[in-house]
């Protein structure tokens, strides 16, 4: 699969995100793998990409694949992912 990855913070005008090939993830039990067709980056992601957030507001782990809202179709389901959840 391909993903936009962030390796270092920089102004968005310098194109710090790079399109790269990455390994396909395997869904864990109860999870579904989605083939994302489009994904939006929110303003908070832009602040992270540009290094604008104060340390206390930054994610605990480095954000490598930013993106907030995506749209896609189910690609693969792990065991128990097709089972309806009890209400």
C-alpha positions as CSV (number, residue, x, y, z in Angstrom):
1,X,0.0,0.0,0.0
2,X,1.0,3.6,-0.3
3,X,0.9,6.2,2.4
4,X,1.9,9.8,3.0
5,X,4.6,9.7,5.7
6,X,6.1,12.4,7.8
7,X,9.7,12.0,8.8
8,X,10.4,15.4,10.1
9,X,8.4,18.6,10.9
10,X,8.6,21.4,8.4
11,X,6.4,24.1,6.9
12,X,3.7,22.5,4.7
13,X,4.9,24.7,1.8
14,X,8.1,22.7,1.7
15,X,6.1,19.4,1.2
16,X,7.4,17.5,4.2
17,X,5.0,14.6,3.5
18,X,6.3,11.9,1.2
19,X,4.3,9.3,-0.7
20,X,5.9,5.9,0.1
21,X,5.2,2.2,-0.2
22,X,4.6,0.6,3.1
23,X,3.7,-3.0,4.2
24,X,0.0,-3.9,4.2
25,X,-1.2,-4.2,7.8
26,X,-2.9,-7.4,8.9
27,X,-6.2,-6.7,10.8
28,X,-6.3,-8.1,14.3
29,X,-9.2,-10.2,15.5
30,X,-12.4,-8.1,15.3
31,X,-10.8,-5.5,13.0
32,X,-11.5,-4.7,9.4
33,X,-8.9,-3.4,6.9
34,X,-10.2,-0.5,4.8
35,X,-8.8,0.5,1.4
36,X,-8.8,4.3,1.8
37,X,-9.8,6.2,-1.3
38,X,-9.5,9.7,0.1
39,X,-8.3,11.2,3.4
40,X,-8.3,14.7,4.8
41,X,-5.7,16.3,6.9
42,X,-7.2,18.6,9.6
43,X,-5.7,21.8,11.0
44,X,-4.4,20.0,14.1
45,X,-2.5,17.6,11.8
46,X,-1.0,20.6,9.9
47,X,0.2,22.0,13.3
48,X,1.8,18.7,14.1
49,X,3.4,18.5,10.6
50,X,4.8,22.0,10.9
51,X,5.9,21.5,14.6
52,X,3.7,24.3,15.8
53,X,2.1,22.6,18.8
54,X,3.5,23.0,22.3
55,X,5.1,19.9,23.7
56,X,2.2,19.2,26.0
57,X,-0.2,19.1,23.1
58,X,1.8,16.9,20.8
59,X,1.0,13.2,20.3
60,X,2.8,10.8,22.6
61,X,4.3,8.9,19.6
62,X,5.5,10.7,16.5
63,X,2.8,11.1,13.9
64,X,4.0,9.3,10.8
65,X,0.7,9.0,8.9
66,X,-1.4,12.0,9.4
67,X,-5.0,12.1,8.4
68,X,-8.3,12.7,10.1
69,X,-11.3,11.7,8.0
70,X,-11.2,9.0,5.4
71,X,-13.5,7.3,3.0
72,X,-13.0,3.8,1.6
73,X,-14.3,0.2,1.2
74,X,-13.7,-2.9,3.2
75,X,-10.8,-4.8,1.9
76,X,-10.3,-7.6,4.4
77,X,-11.9,-8.7,7.6
78,X,-10.2,-10.6,10.4
79,X,-11.9,-13.4,12.4
80,X,-14.9,-12.2,14.4
81,X,-15.0,-8.9,12.4
82,X,-18.1,-10.1,10.6
83,X,-20.0,-10.9,13.7
84,X,-22.6,-8.4,14.8
85,X,-22.0,-6.8,18.2
86,X,-24.6,-7.4,20.9
87,X,-26.5,-4.2,21.9
